[in-house]
Amino acid sequence: MDSSFPLSTLLSQTLVAFTIEVDNEAEHRIPHRTAKSGPSDGSRDAPWLVSLAMYLNCLKHLPAEGLAVEELYRQAKTRTNLPGMLRWRYVDVDSKAFEGKDFVRPTPRGLSAKAAWETVLEEMEPRWRDRFGSGLISALRDALTGVVAQLRLDLPDCLPILGYGLSNKHKFGQRDPDVPLPYCSLPTLLSKAPLAYTIGYEAHAQVSLAIGSNVLRVCGKDGVKLRDLPTLSGTSKESVAMAVGFLERREFLVREPLEPRGHLVRLTESGLEARNEYLRRTAAAEKEWEVRFGSKLYRDLRAALEALVGDGTPENSPLFECLVPYPDNWRAKVPRPITLPHYPLVLHRGGYPDGS
């Protein structure tokens, strides 16, 4: 068990595993379409397949009669990819309703998907209790609740879609920590805690926690093959391309041709300093959280997460039990990952936690 993992990694890998298992179950139940497989039920209006985040930042908050777009964002406490949800056939948008303000309502397929997501989420925490033990999941839930209850920011139920530079520099309202915390689902607790961690980390960092955790962490002065980065980081090619492009534009990284093909990416001196900054800031965050939330709560949270994450490998991480897809899932058709992301990459592409 690698206790050297920063808390951000432990939280992230647990959230990613939970999300992937929810996604696999939802995909198995919800009629949908993908680029490679087409519509799962043969219909022409099947919605595009998306991840749990798109339910939590959109469909969860939409009644059948719809909402003004700004009210949707107020309730979700974050923005969704509304053009995507419209294009993917989950919602319709009326720009003429309510004196010119955009009004969004779920399509019949969107309502069906919403009901399926709700059912899957109700089933998933009991499944985790059966698999990992009720005592461990209760300890995890209690520790997360203890942390989230002390937060002063009014955070959304999911990680927001990452912005420029794969950053989480969003603005959130305030909550009164003296007001009792309403019941939160496990993925919501697993989202609020790392989001609070990220906000503190990124307040003064040169590079986002997502890029630091997933790309800077595995790069070095000697370089790594560009094509190996998705495998080494557990993230998608598209998200790696975004991160590498950002680092290259800021001269943290250089790209060198390899023979007979491909590229080597190597950190510059500035890039190595940015990597060291990631290591320093995550180490400092551990001490800050222990002081902020109390040694017992901090230790209880780390202990529960470490029991789930293990050493982060397929052989020794219990979380990999959650990743087994149904034969009809898209993840059954791609290679099994050798690691989970060290930070979730929720993108506009559909909200998948590994940037897929």
Protein Blocks (a to p, Z undefined) as FASTA:
>chain_A
ZZkbcfklmmmmmmmmmmmmmmmmmmmmmgcddfklopfklpakbccdddfklmmmmmmm
mcfkopafklmmmmnopacdfklmmmnopaccdfkggghiacddddfklmmmmmmmmmmm
mmmmmmmmmmnopklmmmmmmmmmmmmmmpmbdcdfbdcdddehiiabdcdddddfkbcc
ddddfklmmmmmmmmmmmmmmmmpfbdfklmmmmmmmgcfkopafklmmmmnopafklmm
mmmmmmmmnopaccddddfedcdddddfklmmmmmmmmmmmmmmmmmmmmmnopklmmmm
mmmmmmmnmnopaklgmklmmmpccfkbmklmpccdfbdcfbdcddfknopanlZZ
